[in-house]
């Protein structure tokens, strides 16, 4: 199966194609076009030309297009879920959950398209401002360059494409190399929904070619990127005066204090938050800090629940975890576990690769804070458990990180909850829930090396629009 570039409303053959293999079976599933610099330039030209059409399109029309796209996606949801299972080895039941969220994300975008507005400004609050009426408007920023990751190739694309279209912008999308089929599946869907040619261009290719061109080209008004801190920081340094939104790394921490009840719901949430999609989630639980009085009970029950997870074929309805996105990533898991063990860490369960690309859910204790498992982003099925005696000790441990995306705390003490909410150095604090909680209309983003700017449709629309002041002297 050959998959071409999608530029200016048409499928275009590329000069070169690359093999795309299933992470689980290793079998080639497609030959995917690789955009070169000329292809990227053509996509930018198409988006720039279409930006005039999109900027003049009324809000109700943009809203209708997004609503129709959501409806078409719902009609094809099983087909789309199977694409995820095929190219990302995402277990089919997890894939269905992502498609359901993606549909909701486009519906949120449709809603926001119809309520983008400004505000009145009381100029007469300042001397010299008398006799004037002033108000603000939000105007489309132009062409948005979107660069997306492999882990949520439908929903994280929706978090970039949805608000861009809602705001009246156009998009040049570079999907992740391992998951281009998910993005390319949107081309015909949005065309059928009525999106003008050139408003959405999808060009798989190397980051060093396509990504570099998008970041440096002056016709691109904004870059929205989800990926590693190293790449994101480099992009920001090269972007000049472009608007930049970065969703980067994390090693999310969860605190369970002495007042929390170790319920089955809490255990199940921790297992889900730690090991869903093999931990390849930006806000996956990586570090769990449990009060010493509750540590033994939690550790035993968490281990028992973890060992019930089914590892296997992503198309099997019973599978909870399958292959990681590449053999290289599974090998890195083994290296990090072995390194931690060599420094005194204890493997409570897992710890040894099942096969070349499959790594089991793994729980570690006694992990030194300087080990990669603790201080870097694992992005895999590894969790480090630690105990603490005082809440401030746990908060300091969560904050002892270069990242700050989300954190969670389970407690029945309102004072402890508010102290954690105030002191945790993260973009979002989840009280009596895990840090992996996200719904698609909430502001989402981090501090420190976890990113810059916010996603969540309404908040992304603000990032993708310019604020204009209108002043009328009466």
ROTORNU-202780 format. One record per residue (C-alpha): residue in three letters; x negated, y, z negated. Coordinates in steps of 0.02 Angstrom, whole numbers, plus 50000, padded with zeros to 5 digits. Each point is the difference from the previous one (the first is absolute). Last residue first. Example, Ala and Ser with C-alpha at 12.3 -4.5 7.8 and 13.67 -1.06 7.14 Angstrom:
! ROTORNU-202780
SER493164994749643
ALA500694982849967
//
This chain:
! ROTORNU-202780
UNK508615297949031
UNK498214994050018
UNK500054981650046
UNK498614988349945
UNK499774982350072
UNK498684989049919
UNK499404984150087
UNK499494984049910
UNK499164987450114
UNK500604982050007
UNK499184982949986
UNK499515000549815
UNK501765005949955
UNK500724985750102
UNK498864988249903
UNK500795005949838
UNK501764996850063
UNK499524982950068
UNK498934993349859
UNK498175004050029
UNK498925012149902
UNK498395009750025
UNK498204994449969
UNK499434982749953
UNK499544986549878
UNK498235006649979
UNK500525012149860
UNK501885002150001
UNK501404989950076
UNK501484999150116
UNK501844996050007
UNK501465011849981
UNK501584989449989
UNK501124996450150
UNK499254983150045
UNK500114990849837
UNK498404995149915
UNK499594989449848
UNK498274992050006
UNK499505009249840
UNK501094987849900
UNK501535005149903
UNK500445005949826
UNK499365017550041
UNK499295001850176
UNK498735014250011
UNK499665007950170
UNK498585010150076
UNK498724993849874
UNK498905006449858
UNK500984992649855
UNK500085012749858
UNK501755007450009
UNK500954984450052
UNK499004989849874
UNK500445012049859
UNK501805000150059
UNK500144981149993
UNK499104998949833
UNK501185012849924
UNK501504991150073
UNK499464983749916
UNK500854984950081
UNK498494997250112
UNK499494993050170
UNK498805011750090
UNK499645002350184
UNK498715008350111
UNK500005007850173
UNK498725007450121
UNK498515005649898
UNK498344993250063
UNK498185002949950
UNK500414990549841
UNK499825001549813
UNK501775007149989
UNK500744982649970
UNK498704996849864
UNK500325017049919
UNK501874996049995
UNK499634983149920
UNK498905007649864
UNK501285013749971
UNK501284986549965
UNK499004992049859
UNK499474981849976
UNK499664994450179
UNK499974983750098
UNK499404996850177
UNK500684990350150
UNK499195001650172
UNK501064995650151
UNK499444993050169
UNK501144996450149
UNK499215012650120
UNK499805018550031
UNK498614999849869
UNK499755018949990
UNK498435003349899
UNK499735001749811
UNK500694983649932
UNK499714986450129
UNK498465010050057
UNK499184996949829
UNK499555015749900
UNK501414997549874
UNK499374982749951
UNK501374986950025
UNK500424990649840
UNK501564992450081
UNK500374994850179
UNK501614994750086
UNK499994993650179
UNK501384997650128
UNK499264988150129
UNK498885005150146
UNK500444994550176
UNK498945004650151
UNK498644986649997
UNK501004987749895
UNK500654998949821
UNK498685012449939
UNK499504997849818
UNK500425011949857
UNK501734993649958
UNK500515000349816
UNK499285006749837
UNK498305004050076
UNK498875007049863
UNK498855014950027
UNK498244999249929
UNK498925009250127
UNK499814984950115
UNK501884998149992
UNK500225017850066
UNK498814996950145
UNK500834983550044
UNK501705008450002
UNK499365014150109
UNK499154988250123
UNK501544988850012
UNK501135014950035
UNK498775006150132
UNK500144983250088
UNK501905002250007
UNK499745017250077
UNK498804993250133
UNK501214986050043
UNK501245013550051
UNK501705007249953
UNK500154988449852
UNK500824983350032
UNK501654995949914
UNK500855004649839
UNK501804997249941
UNK500464985850118
UNK501694991449974
UNK500795005850164
UNK498534992950098
UNK499535011950142
UNK498535007049901
UNK499244982549984
UNK499304997049826
UNK499785005449820
UNK501484997249885
UNK500015009549835
UNK500334989249846
UNK498225002549938
UNK500345018649978
UNK501464996749882
UNK498954989049886
UNK498545012350002
UNK501125014749955
UNK500784989949860
UNK498324995449922
UNK499245017450021
UNK501555008849933
UNK500084989649841
UNK498145001849969
UNK500005018950029
UNK501505005249897
UNK499165005449837
UNK498435005350096
UNK501005012550102
UNK499964995550185
UNK499015009150135
UNK500344993550176
UNK498835004550142
UNK500304996950185
UNK501865002750018
UNK500345002950185
UNK500255018450040
UNK499125000150168
UNK500644982650042
UNK498954985450060
UNK500274990849836
UNK500274983550091
UNK501575006750084
UNK500785001249825
UNK498694994749872
UNK499825013249865
UNK501665009150007
UNK501014984150022
UNK499104991049858
UNK500165015449889
UNK501845002050041
UNK500314981749959
UNK499145001649832
UNK501005015649955
UNK501624991650051
UNK499544984649900
UNK499875011149847
UNK498425004449906
UNK500865013149892
UNK499065016449996
UNK499635008049830
UNK498164994849999
UNK499615008550165
UNK499934993050176
UNK498945011550111
UNK499904997650188
UNK498555006150108
UNK499915003050186
UNK498364997650090
UNK500375012350140
UNK499465005350173
UNK500565013050128
UNK501565009050057
UNK499355015450089
UNK501025014450070
UNK499035012650105
UNK500595016350078
UNK498705004750129
UNK498825014349960
UNK498404989950024
UNK500384981550014
UNK498214993749987
UNK499815000549810
UNK501764993549977
UNK499644985450115
UNK498414995349904
UNK500995000449837
UNK501334988650075
UNK498734987550069
UNK499124998049833
UNK501625000749901
UNK500704985150096
UNK501645000350093
UNK501595010050029
UNK499835015050114
UNK501085014950050
UNK499115012450112
UNK500785016650046
UNK499945012750142
UNK499224989150134
UNK499655011250150
UNK498315004649924
UNK499324982250026
UNK498814995149859
UNK501074988349894
UNK500944992350145
UNK498414997050100
UNK499104992049853
UNK501474988449966
UNK500134994450181
UNK498154996450028
UNK499154995749834
UNK501674993849935
UNK500044987250139
UNK501594997950098
UNK501884998349996
UNK500925014350086
UNK501825003549961
UNK500755016250068
UNK501615007049926
UNK500715016650059
UNK499284997250173
UNK501644994550078
UNK501495006849903
UNK500734989649856
UNK501694993250051
UNK500244985049885
UNK499574988650147
UNK498315008650013
UNK499794998249812
UNK500264981050009
UNK498964998250157
UNK498495007449912
UNK500304992949827
UNK499374982550043
UNK498305008050036
UNK499825004149815
UNK500344982449939
UNK498934992550138
UNK498495010749950
UNK499694990849836
UNK498194994249992
UNK499255015650080
UNK501015011949892
UNK501175011550096
UNK499475016050088
UNK501545010950021
UNK500095016150101
UNK501545008949938
UNK501155014550047
UNK500775012549880
UNK501805005449971
UNK500004998349810
UNK501014983950001
UNK498834993250134
UNK498475002549889
UNK500964994249846
UNK500404983150080
UNK498354997150093
UNK498915001349845
UNK500994990749866
UNK500684988650136
UNK498224994650043
UNK499804995849815
UNK501584989750010
UNK499634989850155
UNK498144996249982
UNK500084997949811
UNK498304992149963
UNK499125003350165
UNK499635018649983
UNK500605015550096
UNK499235014750092
UNK501245013550050
UNK499495015350102
UNK501405012749992
UNK500295012050146
UNK500935016149962
UNK500245007949826
UNK501885000650012
UNK500755015849920
UNK500645002349822
UNK500925016349972
UNK499825013149864
UNK501125014549953
UNK499885018649975
UNK501285014049982
UNK499325017549982
UNK500575016449926
UNK498745000249859
UNK498354990950017
UNK498925015249961
UNK499864995649817
UNK500124981049984
UNK501564990849944
UNK500815008350151
UNK499264986250107
UNK501224987349926
UNK499564985150114
UNK501414989550072
UNK499624981750027
UNK499494987950137
UNK500864985050076
UNK499784982350063
UNK501664991949961
UNK500524990950159
UNK498344991750036
UNK499944994449818
UNK501484988250022
UNK499274991950156
UNK498334998049910
UNK500894991349855
UNK500804988350128
UNK498294996850076
UNK499354995249827
UNK501514988949967
UNK499674989950157
UNK498184998649949
UNK500504993849827
UNK501044986050075
UNK498564995850117
UNK498814998949853
UNK501164988449905
UNK500144988650150
UNK498114999050005
UNK499964994449818
UNK501184985650042
UNK498954995950153
UNK498354999649906
UNK498865013350077
UNK498714991250108
UNK499655017050080
UNK500234996150186
UNK501254985749991
UNK500935003549838
UNK500195018250048
UNK500644995650174
UNK501224987949917
UNK500715014349898
UNK500285009950159
UNK500994985950082
UNK501034998149840
UNK500375018649995
UNK500575001950180
UNK501735007549970
UNK499325009349848
UNK498655007850107
UNK501315005850124
UNK500985008149858
UNK498465008749930
UNK499575006550174
UNK501795006450019
UNK499875009549835
UNK498335007350054
UNK500715005750168
UNK501575007049916
UNK498975010349877
UNK498955007450140
UNK501625004550091
UNK500805007749845
UNK498435010449971
UNK500075008250170
UNK498604996450124
UNK498975015650038
UNK498444994049910
UNK500194982750078
UNK500025006450179
UNK498505011549973
UNK499084985949910
UNK500234989050154
UNK498595008850091
UNK498834998249851
UNK500474981749977
UNK499644996150182
UNK498345009349994
UNK499544990649839
UNK500414983350082
UNK498975004450153
UNK498525005049891
UNK500124983449908
UNK500014990650164
UNK498465009750057
UNK499114996549835
UNK500314981250013
UNK501564990849946
UNK499844981549966
UNK501414989450069
UNK500494984649900
UNK499854982050055
UNK501224990049896
UNK500254985349881
UNK498264992349997
UNK499994985949872
UNK499065002549836
UNK501394990749910
UNK500295011749851
UNK499235016550056
UNK500854998050170
UNK498845006150138
UNK500025015750108
UNK498824999250148
UNK499405016550070
UNK500455009150160
UNK499035011950112
UNK500315012850136
UNK501765002749938
UNK501674996750083
UNK501365012949967
UNK501754997549933
UNK501045015850025
UNK500855013049891
UNK498565012350005
UNK498724987049945
UNK500274982349934
UNK498424989750017
UNK500174982050059
UNK500334983349915
UNK499534984450096
UNK500714983249946
//
